[in-house]
Amino acid sequence: MYELASDSWGEEEISAIQGVIDSGRYTMGEKVSEFELAFASKFGSRHCLMVSSGSMANLVSIAALFYKSDQPLQKGDEVIVPAISWATSFYPLQQYGLSLKFVDVDLETLNIDISKLEEALTPKTRMVMAVSILGNPAELTRLRTFCNKHGLILFEDNCESMGARLDGKYTGTFGDIGTFSTFFSHHISTMEGGLIITDADELFHLMKSIRAHGWSRDLPDDTSIYNKSDDDFFEAYRFILPGYNARPLEFSGAIGLQQLKKLDDLVDIRRKNADLFVELFADDERFIIQKENGSSSWFSFTLILNPDIKTDRKQCLAHLRDEDIQFRIITGGCFPRHDVIKYFDYEIVDNLDNANVAHDRGFFVGNHPKNIEKELTNLHSILDRVVS
Ligand SMILES: Cc1ncc(COP(=O)(O)O)c(C=O)c1O
């Protein structure tokens, strides 16, 4: 069986879990704080907040942008988004009443086609959501320049690309906010978990409150987001923002600390697997594989059947299924083609031709934090046989 994902845990993670059990503190505590500090330091960010998933990282972050004091986001504001990303990149935007402008992707990198940004821009545009798909850095330097030029917020959903780099910087660190996921299949795993990084003190404090019921309890005394009173009784349950409960468990912090130490090695193994994948498929005109931009952390391997060839994707996938090879549509495909789009306020910029090709002709197979030479060679020989 060539699976989509496998775990990267060893003895260290099991001991970390046992350590939490021994401590008797299961809810968010010291280990989560330690992990947040280590994560912020690894990515050179002033602040890091851990939450219960990458999806909650996006939701808590978008919420915070509505409550910041200087030019908060408002209902009806427009956000430029790529046509391909995970559903929960988009949901918080819909839930907070933002209007989405879907821009096509580049067929090779699978990231937003930046030549269409100007066309997507209107006087109502307030933010760009940058997503580096499946480990491959989006054009983040140029997106940052575009946002600076037009006074826009750059929000980086980096949930698929921990450890990737562009122009000497980690993805996730180009934006005003960067979000990460530590779900099972991701570069490091706490099974469920998410992280947010930002350099902005105010956003960080807003997120801290929004993460835990919108209360004031987790904030430092000198925060700018509210004035603490000296009534301890009232302060213990003082609600200042409409928030959620997005707290991670203490286990997640303890495991994350161990996993983070392994991140570089885990990404190196993925990159070695990618070298072989590229060698096997890159010069073959039957397939369009993801073209690396900067240094990808290779979440998985995408293949798009060249629209000029005859082979039907359905047939091709049937062969893979017969051979016990798992696959999925590329990050959910072209998002506006999903039923849920009827609830969105959105527009399509020009056309989504490439996202549609990826949707109709593409799929991905897994990359793993272990050597998969045998699986990749077998995949290649099957596809070589069945794709004409
Ligand atoms: C781009 C992107 N954003 C957000 C998420 C959500 O992360 P989680 O599964 O941790 O909620 C994912 C999940 O893989 C993702 O791919």
The ligand as an SDF file (V2000), in Angstrom:
LIG
                    3D

 16 16  0  0  0  0  0  0  0  0999 V2000
   -4.1970   25.4470    3.0630 C   0  0  0  0  0  0  0  0  0  0  0  0
   -4.8260   24.8670    4.2960 C   0  0  0  0  0  0  0  0  0  0  0  0
   -5.3700   25.6950    5.2040 N   0  0  0  0  0  0  0  0  0  0  0  0
   -5.9260   25.2280    6.3320 C   0  0  0  0  0  0  0  0  0  0  0  0
   -5.9730   23.8880    6.6120 C   0  0  0  0  0  0  0  0  0  0  0  0
   -6.6230   23.4130    7.8650 C   0  0  0  0  0  0  0  0  0  0  0  0
   -5.7680   22.7700    8.7370 O   0  0  0  0  0  0  0  0  0  0  0  0
   -6.3610   21.7260    9.8190 P   0  0  0  0  0  0  0  0  0  0  0  0
   -6.5950   20.4580    9.1050 O   0  0  0  0  0  0  0  0  0  0  0  0
   -5.2750   21.6310   10.8410 O   0  0  0  0  0  0  0  0  0  0  0  0
   -7.6060   22.3190   10.3620 O   0  0  0  0  0  0  0  0  0  0  0  0
   -5.4410   22.9760    5.7040 C   0  0  0  0  0  0  0  0  0  0  0  0
   -5.4870   21.5310    5.9840 C   0  0  0  0  0  0  0  0  0  0  0  0
   -4.7420   20.7460    5.4860 O   0  0  0  0  0  0  0  0  0  0  0  0
   -4.8570   23.4730    4.5060 C   0  0  0  0  0  0  0  0  0  0  0  0
   -4.3740   22.6290    3.5860 O   0  0  0  0  0  0  0  0  0  0  0  0
  1  2  1  0
  2  3  1  0
  2 15  2  0
  3  4  2  0
  4  5  1  0
  5  6  1  0
  5 12  2  0
  6  7  1  0
  7  8  1  0
  8  9  2  0
  8 10  1  0
  8 11  1  0
 12 13  1  0
 12 15  1  0
 13 14  2  0
 15 16  1  0
M  END
$$$$
